């Protein structure tokens, strides 16, 4: 998260600027007001969202405070909580990593919408240094169809909390 913040603060001087400049402002119920959360009428989900706020505030304070003590000329007042949230939620919603040795942002692959389909991804198969995202089930795409990724078998409360959306008739509900 701090590295994404660092690169964002470089602006056009960042190698990653073309990618970072297209990232949308993330949407999460964690960012909703208490009144907006109360409209969900789900006490468990409301609790989880409010708890996540505390977790994020603590993560920001711990990481930024520690880094400011070590690197005061680099980590300065521009490393705001808002920038932290922007970076954190983009990583939360866009990063790949469960099947990799590390977590990675993968431009364009991270722009695919979610659907309950079977997909897999890998990296460096046969030492080719390539990221590959592919259908692993019976999904079939015709010319002009939208191609989807699967964020995993997630019920709507997880989708809403982690990605900012839910699915009507979600099969994992």
VMD Tcl script that draws the C-alpha trace (Angstrom):
set ca {
  {0.00 0.00 0.00}
  {2.77 2.42 0.89}
  {4.56 1.62 -2.35}
  {1.42 2.43 -4.34}
  {1.15 5.69 -2.38}
  {4.81 6.44 -3.16}
  {4.25 5.88 -6.88}
  {1.01 7.90 -6.91}
  {2.81 10.83 -5.32}
  {5.41 10.80 -8.10}
  {2.61 11.67 -10.53}
  {3.68 11.64 -14.17}
  {7.26 10.84 -13.16}
  {6.19 7.36 -12.07}
  {6.79 4.52 -14.51}
  {3.37 3.26 -13.42}
  {1.58 6.58 -14.01}
  {-0.44 5.44 -17.06}
  {-1.85 2.55 -15.04}
  {-2.26 4.35 -11.72}
  {-4.02 7.29 -13.38}
  {-6.86 5.07 -14.62}
  {-7.59 3.44 -11.27}
  {-11.10 4.37 -10.16}
  {-11.91 5.67 -6.72}
  {-12.68 2.45 -4.84}
  {-16.13 1.79 -3.48}
  {-16.56 -0.06 -0.21}
  {-19.21 0.00 2.45}
  {-16.36 0.59 4.89}
  {-16.37 4.16 3.54}
  {-20.12 4.63 4.08}
  {-21.44 6.82 6.89}
  {-23.00 5.15 9.93}
  {-26.47 6.17 8.67}
  {-25.77 4.57 5.29}
  {-24.53 1.39 6.98}
  {-27.63 1.24 9.17}
  {-29.78 1.13 6.03}
  {-28.29 -2.32 5.31}
  {-30.31 -3.81 8.19}
  {-27.65 -6.50 8.68}
  {-26.03 -6.13 12.09}
  {-23.20 -8.57 11.31}
  {-22.24 -6.80 8.09}
  {-22.47 -3.39 9.80}
  {-20.19 -4.66 12.58}
  {-17.68 -6.04 10.06}
  {-17.61 -2.75 8.11}
  {-17.10 -0.66 11.25}
  {-14.45 -3.07 12.51}
  {-12.64 -2.83 9.18}
  {-12.52 0.97 9.63}
  {-10.64 0.45 12.90}
  {-8.30 -2.10 11.30}
  {-7.52 0.27 8.44}
  {-6.96 3.28 10.70}
  {-4.58 1.22 12.83}
  {-2.74 -0.13 9.79}
  {-2.31 3.41 8.46}
  {-1.08 4.80 11.75}
  {1.27 1.91 12.40}
  {2.82 1.80 8.92}
  {3.00 5.50 8.17}
  {4.11 6.52 11.67}
  {6.86 3.87 11.66}
  {8.05 4.84 8.19}
  {7.95 8.57 9.00}
  {10.25 7.90 11.96}
  {12.70 5.98 9.76}
  {12.45 8.03 6.56}
  {11.22 11.53 7.47}
  {12.49 13.08 4.24}
  {10.56 10.56 2.12}
  {7.39 9.73 4.05}
  {5.94 13.16 4.69}
  {2.53 14.82 5.18}
  {1.49 13.93 1.62}
  {0.99 10.33 2.81}
  {-2.56 10.98 3.93}
  {-5.17 8.58 5.21}
  {-7.25 9.22 2.07}
  {-4.34 8.24 -0.16}
  {-3.79 5.18 2.02}
  {-7.44 4.14 1.61}
  {-7.31 4.69 -2.15}
  {-4.23 2.47 -2.39}
  {-5.47 -0.15 0.07}
  {-8.86 -0.62 -1.56}
  {-7.39 -0.77 -5.05}
  {-5.06 -3.53 -3.92}
  {-7.95 -5.26 -2.12}
  {-10.12 -5.21 -5.23}
  {-7.52 -5.64 -7.98}
  {-4.48 -7.61 -6.81}
  {-3.80 -11.21 -7.76}
  {-1.85 -13.42 -5.41}
  {-3.59 -16.49 -4.06}
  {-1.92 -18.72 -6.65}
  {1.31 -16.73 -6.93}
  {4.41 -16.53 -4.78}
  {3.60 -12.83 -4.18}
  {0.79 -10.35 -4.64}
  {0.74 -8.44 -7.93}
  {-1.25 -5.73 -9.61}
  {-1.89 -6.88 -13.18}
  {-3.06 -4.04 -15.43}
  {-6.00 -4.92 -17.69}
  {-6.54 -8.32 -16.04}
  {-7.71 -6.40 -12.98}
  {-10.31 -4.52 -15.04}
  {-12.44 -7.60 -15.67}
  {-15.78 -7.73 -13.89}
  {-16.73 -10.63 -11.63}
  {-19.04 -13.46 -12.51}
  {-19.55 -16.88 -10.94}
  {-17.48 -18.67 -13.55}
  {-14.39 -20.84 -13.32}
  {-11.08 -19.09 -13.92}
  {-7.47 -19.67 -12.95}
  {-4.27 -17.69 -13.25}
  {-0.58 -18.36 -13.06}
  {2.75 -16.72 -13.74}
  {6.00 -17.83 -15.31}
  {4.77 -21.15 -16.59}
  {7.78 -22.91 -18.18}
  {9.92 -19.86 -17.28}
  {8.06 -17.62 -19.79}
  {7.74 -14.59 -17.44}
  {4.09 -14.14 -18.44}
  {0.92 -13.75 -16.39}
  {-1.93 -15.91 -17.66}
  {-5.62 -15.66 -16.72}
  {-7.79 -18.28 -18.35}
  {-11.13 -20.10 -18.25}
  {-10.94 -23.36 -16.37}
  {-14.52 -24.45 -16.74}
  {-17.05 -24.62 -19.49}
  {-17.27 -20.84 -20.03}
  {-17.45 -20.02 -23.67}
  {-17.14 -16.55 -25.21}
  {-18.36 -15.46 -28.59}
  {-16.96 -12.45 -30.41}
  {-18.17 -9.30 -28.69}
  {-19.03 -11.01 -25.37}
  {-17.75 -9.55 -22.12}
  {-14.96 -11.64 -20.61}
  {-15.17 -12.13 -16.86}
  {-12.92 -13.07 -13.98}
  {-14.04 -14.79 -10.82}
  {-13.11 -13.16 -7.53}
  {-13.87 -16.48 -5.88}
  {-16.85 -18.21 -4.35}
  {-18.09 -15.28 -2.33}
  {-21.46 -14.54 -0.75}
  {-22.86 -11.04 -1.19}
  {-21.72 -9.78 2.21}
  {-18.10 -10.49 1.24}
  {-18.54 -9.02 -2.23}
  {-20.08 -5.88 -0.77}
  {-17.47 -5.47 1.95}
  {-14.40 -6.27 -0.17}
  {-15.38 -5.13 -3.67}
  {-18.30 -2.72 -3.34}
  {-20.99 -4.71 -5.14}
  {-23.38 -7.62 -4.71}
  {-25.05 -10.01 -7.14}
  {-28.73 -10.68 -7.56}
  {-29.38 -14.42 -7.09}
  {-25.79 -15.07 -6.05}
  {-25.24 -18.83 -6.13}
  {-22.82 -18.60 -3.14}
  {-25.33 -16.81 -0.94}
}
mol new
graphics top color blue
foreach p $ca { graphics top sphere $p radius 0.5 }
foreach p [lrange $ca 0 end-1] q [lrange $ca 1 end] { graphics top cylinder $p $q radius 0.2 }
display resetview
